[in-house]
């Protein structure tokens, strides 16, 4: 996947579904705890089905907010949701 991308409707729905499933698997309510849920870079790669190189390019280009804790990159669930929303491509009527 190109690091400078706009998600198609299908890609956005699939990524958001995987994101919600990952959060649900933790037994956490996303709406109430989005700022308290922390995911690592591997989680993000699995949600979007991209490589570590792609997530690094996103960070380098300031496309997604992150924090560095020692040698680890982490993301707030709310920031991942914002990234999905900002890169969502809406359906265009013909």
N, C-alpha and C positions, 0 to 999 in steps of 0.2 A: 504494500500500500504506500502510495506517495505521501511523504510527510506534509506536503502542502495540499490538503485535500478538503473536500466538502463531502460529508456523509450523504449517501443517497437515503431515501426514506427507508428502504429495506435494511441497509447497513446500520442506520441509526436505530431502528427498532430492534434489530438483532443484538447490537452492542448494549442497548439499554436493557433488554431482556437478560442478557448475561450479567450485566451489572447488578440488576435487581436480584437475580438468582444468587449471586455471590454474597450479597448483603443478607438475603433471606437465609442462606445457609449458615450464617453466623447467629441467626435467631435475634436479629436487631431490627427495630422499626426504623426504616430509612427517613421517613418524614420527621420523626422526633429527634433523630440522632445524627443527621447528615454531617454536622461539623465535628462530631466525636468519633466517626468511623474513619479509621486510617487504613489505607491499602498500600501495599508496596509495589515496586516496579513490575515484579513478576505477575502480580494480580492484574495490573493494568494491561500488560502484554496479553494475558489470557482473555480478558474482557474484550479487547479490540482485535485479538488474533494478529498481533504485529510483533516485530522483533524488538530486542533491546535497543538496537540502533535507531529504530523509528521513534521510540519513546524519548531517546536522548535528543534527537533532532527536534521533537516537539518542545522539549524543555529548553534547548538552546535557542529556539526561535520564539520563546515565551508564548507558546500556544496553549500550554497547560501549567497551572500553578502547582508548585511542589515544595517540599521541605527536604533538607538534607540533615539526617541524624547520623553523625559519624560518617561511615561509608555507605549508608543506606539512603535511598530515595523513597520518600513516602508522599502520599496524596490524600487529601481529605475527600471523602465521598461527595461532599457538596461541590468541590472543584471539578471532579470528574463529571458530575451532572451538568455543571456550567459548560464544560468543554463540549459535551454532547449537544447541549442546547445551542451553543454558538456555531457549531459546525453542522447543524441539521439543515438538510435541503428540503424545502417544502414542495409538495406536489404542485405542478403548474397545470392549469386548465388549458385545454386545446381549443 
